[in-house]
Amino acid sequence: MKIDLTETNSSKINAAMVQARRDIGTPAIGMVLTLVIVTDEENAYDALKSANDASHEHPSRIVVVIKRASRSPRSRRDARLDAEIRVGADSGSGETVVLRLHGELVDHAQSVVLPLLLPDAPVVVWWPDGAPQDLAGDPLGTLGQRRISDTYSCEDPIRELSARGASYAPGDTDLSWTRITPWRSMLAAALDQQNLSVASATVEGEDENPSCELLAMWLADRLDVPVTRTLSSGPGLTAVRLSTKDGDIVLDRADGALATLCMPGQPDRAVALKRRETAELLAEELRRLDPDNTYESALKFGVTKLQPPAPAKAEAPAKPDTEAEAEARPQPKPAAKPSKKAAPK
């Protein structure tokens, strides 16, 4: 069921949601949280689809906040709220409210969202794109116990990581960190099987991918060893190499789906390490709503502490010859002059 409301308010939206649940016989007591999605029209469809897929594991009320850009001074002054309510089969395992804010109401989105939150249920705020640097200081971010962003969608992901580390607050997290959960689990299991001391590490991945930096910072923070970040053609994170005195522990994924784990004294083995969709990442983050201390420690380690790749060795310039060596060296013969051909008659 879909209900469209134009020039409405939060009270009318709540009343329409209650009536819609009564019409289809769907109670709200089965929902475990409120997921607030802050996005724009361009990314709203993909974000809502991922949230609906994740709601099969976490039934929730999804509130999508779309801030519409006003083109004229008059429309920027006029405040208007349009809403679309989806319940039943059109809303996954919960219910969905799509809010479109116009004019001055864009700067007061929290006052519209607050009456629509489920009572006595945790609130998670997700920015698929365009997240503020200070998540906890954002008016909508203050409503959530958990705040999810994705630095991969930023214009300068590496600089954004440094800014997030400076403004981190308990409850902040990043889908770029969630993407490396299988890598961290595999590397931790490999080190549990080997009673070896790691001397250094190398993380290889494509450029402008913050997941590579986060994995490198996690290794450097946990192992207390120098970690070098190197570049590859991707896709995503491609390899991790841990150097020990008995050999290297290598986790290599060249195709983005299947990886090879190599350990000293053991045969190589193939492990599943596919790249996951956004819905899977979001569902993982919704499983725990307490602060992620491991993410905090890795993020605050700092990108600047990673070891840069070693520069290529330049060839030594040739020494100038002395006068004696220059005279002894055979000189090239001058090229023969071309013979003049007779002009054709």
N, C-alpha and C positions, 0 to 999 in steps of 0.2 A: 504494500500500500504506500502511495506517495501523496503527500499533501503539500501544496504550495501556498505560502503566505506572503503577501506583499505589504510593505509599509506596516510592519507589525512590531511587537515588543516581546520581551521574555515571558510575560504572564500569558499572553495568547499562545505562544509556542508551547509552554508547559501544559496548558489546557488541551491543546490539540493533540499532544502526545498521549495524554491520559485517555482521551476519547478514542484515539486510534488503537491503543492497547485493548481497550474494552471491546472494540468492534471485532478484532481478530482473536481475542482471548489469549493474549500474550502478556504474562506478568513481568514486572521489572525486577523481581527479587532474585532472578538467576544471574544478574549482571554483577561482575566482580570489581569493576573499576570504570572510571571515565577517562577516555582518551581524547585529548584536545589536539587537533592537528592545525597548525598555523601555516598557511601556504597561500599560493596565488592561483589564478585560473589555469595557468599553464601546467602546473604540477598537481592540481587538485584530483584529477581523475586517477593518476597512477598511485598517489598517496592513499586515496580512499579505497582503491582496489586492494592494496597491500594490507590496509587496516582491516578490511572485511575478511580477508583470508586469515589474518592472525586472530580474528575474533572467534573462529571455530575452536581455538584452543583457550582463548580468554574472552568469554562473552562480556561485552562492554557497551557502554553508551559512547558513541563516537560523535564528537562535536567538531565540525570542520569550520574554521574561521578563515574566510577569504576577504581580504582587504582590497576593495575595488579602487583603482586609481581614477580620480576625477580630473576631467580635462579642462573644465572652465571654472573661473572663480566662483560663480553662482552655485555650481554643483558641489564645490568643495565646502561651501558654507552649509548646505542643506544636509541634514543627517537623516539617513533612511536605513532601515533594516529589512532585508528580504530573507525568507527562510524556506527551506525545503525539508520536510520530515519524511523519513523512510522507516517503515517498520515491517516486520514479517520477512518474507522471502527476499525483499529488495534490500535488506540490511544485514545480511550474514546471520550471525547468531545473537545479535543485539539489536540496537536501534541507532539510527543516524540522524543527525541534525546538521544541515549545511547552512551556514550563516554567511550572508553577503552584506558587508558593511560599506556604507557610502558616506562621503562627506566627513564632517567632524567626528562621526561615530568611530572612524578608524582609529582615532587616538584614545578611545575609551572601550576597547574590546573586552577588557576584563569585567566591566560592569554588565555586559550582555551575557558573558559566559557563566558568571558566578551563579545566577539562579538556575542554570540548566545542569549543574553538577549533581551526580547521584549522592544522596545523603549517606554519611558514614561509610564512604567508599574512597579508596585512594584515587588520586588524580595524576595522570601522566601527560606531559606536554611534549609534543613532537614537532620539530621543524624539519620537514624534508629538504628544504632549500631556504637560503637566506636567513639563517639563524643569527641572533645577536651575539656579540662576543661575550657579554655577561648574561648567561642564561638565567641565573637566579635573580638578577636585578631587573629583568624584563617584567612588565606588569602581568603578562600572562604566565611567565615562568614562576612567579611567586605563588600561583595557585597549585602547582604540582609538587608532589613528593619526589617525582622522578622527571628529569628533563633530558630529552633525547635530541641530538643533533647529528649532522653528517658532514664532517669537514671535507669529504671527497667532492661534494658539490660546490665548494667555495672556489673563488677565483684564484686565491693563493693558499692552498691547503697547508703548506709547511709554516707559513707565517701565522696562519690561524691556529695551529697547534700551540705555538708559543703564547698567543693571546689567551687561549682557553686555559693554559696552565696557570697564567697569572690571575685569572678571574674564577678559578675553579671553586665550586661550592659542593658540599655533600649532596648527592643525588644527580649530579651531572654525569652524562655518559655520551658515547659517540658510536655510531654504527660502523665507523672505520675501525674501532676497537673490537666490536662484535665480530667483524669479518675474520679476525685472526684467532678466534677461539679454538678452532680445530688445529691450527698450527701450534699454538701454545700447549694444547693437550698432547699432541704428538711429540713435541720436543721434550716436554716434561717426562713423558713415559720412556723416551729413549735414554734420558739421563738417569732415570731410576734403574735401568737395566745395566748401565755401565758405571763401574766404580772408578771413574776417571775425573781428573781435574781439567776444566776447560781453561785454556790459556787466552784465547781470543775467539771472536765470532765475526761472521760476515753475513749481511742480509742483502739479498739481490732482488730487485723489482723494478717496475717501470717508474718513470719520472712522474712527479706530482701525484704520488699515491701515498696518502698519510698513513695507511695501514703498515707500510714498510717501515716508516719512521717509528710508529708506535711499537712494533715488534722489536725493532732494534733497541729502543729505549727500555723496553721490558727486560730484554736479555742483559743489557748493561747494568740495569738497576738490580736485578736478581743475582747475576753471576759475578758482578763487580770485576768485569774484564773489559778491555777495549773492544768496541764493536764498530765495524766499518760498514758503511752503506754504499753499495754499488748499484749501477743502473743496468737494466736489461730492456729488451723490447716487449716484455710482458707475455701474456696478460696478467696484470696484477702482480702479486707476490710470486716469485718464481723459484727461489732457492734460499736455504739457510745452511751455513757451514760453521760447525763448532770444531775448533782445532784443539786437539789433545796430544799428549806425548806419544800415544800409541796409534795415532791416526785421526782422521777427520770423521765426524758424524755429520752426514749430509742428508738433508731433506730437500729433494729437487722435484719441482712441478713445472714442467715445460708447457703443457697443453691446457692448464686451467681445470683439469678434471681428475687426473690420476697422477700420483706422486710416487717417487722411489725413495726409500729410506735405506741409507748405507751406514753401517756401523762396523768398527774394527772387530775382526774375528767372527763376523756373522755374515751369512749370505744376504744379498740385497733382497728387499721385499717391496711389493707394490701395495700402496695404501690409497684408499679413496679420500680425496681432498678437493672436492669440486667447489666451484664458486657458487654461493648461495644467493637466492632471491631476497628482495627487501622484506617480503612477508615473513620469511624464516628468521631473518635478523631481528625484526620487530617482535616476533613471538618469543625469541630468546630473551630479549631485554625485559619483556613483561613478566617473565617468570620470577624475577627478583626485584623488589622495590626498595631494598636497603642500599646504602651507599657502597659503591664498588671501590674498596680501598686499594686493590691491586692496580686498577686503572688510574687512580689518583697518584699513586707512587710512580708509575711509569710516565704519566703525563708531566709531572713536576720534575722529572729527571732532567728534561730539557733537550731540545733538538741540537743545540749548539755543542753539547758534550760528546756527540757521536764523532767517530773518527772519519775524516774525509777520505775518499779513495786516493791511493798513492798515485802521484803524477807519473806519466811516462818518462823514462830516462832519455834525456836529450844527448845527441851525439856530441862528443868533444870537438871543438873547432880545430882545424888543422893548423899546425904551427907554421909560421912564415919561413920560407927558405932563406938561408944565408946567401951572400953573394957568390961564395965558392960553389954551393950546391946548385944555385941557379945557372952558373956557367957550365957545370958538369952535366946538367940534365940535357938530354938531346932535345933540340928545338924541332917543332913540326915543320915539314917541308911546305913551302908555299904552293898553293894550288896552281896547276898548269893553266896558262891562258888558253881560252878556246880558240881553235883555228877558224880563220875567216873562210867562209864558203863562198864560192863564186856565185854571183847573182844570176838567177835564171834568166835566160835570154827570152 
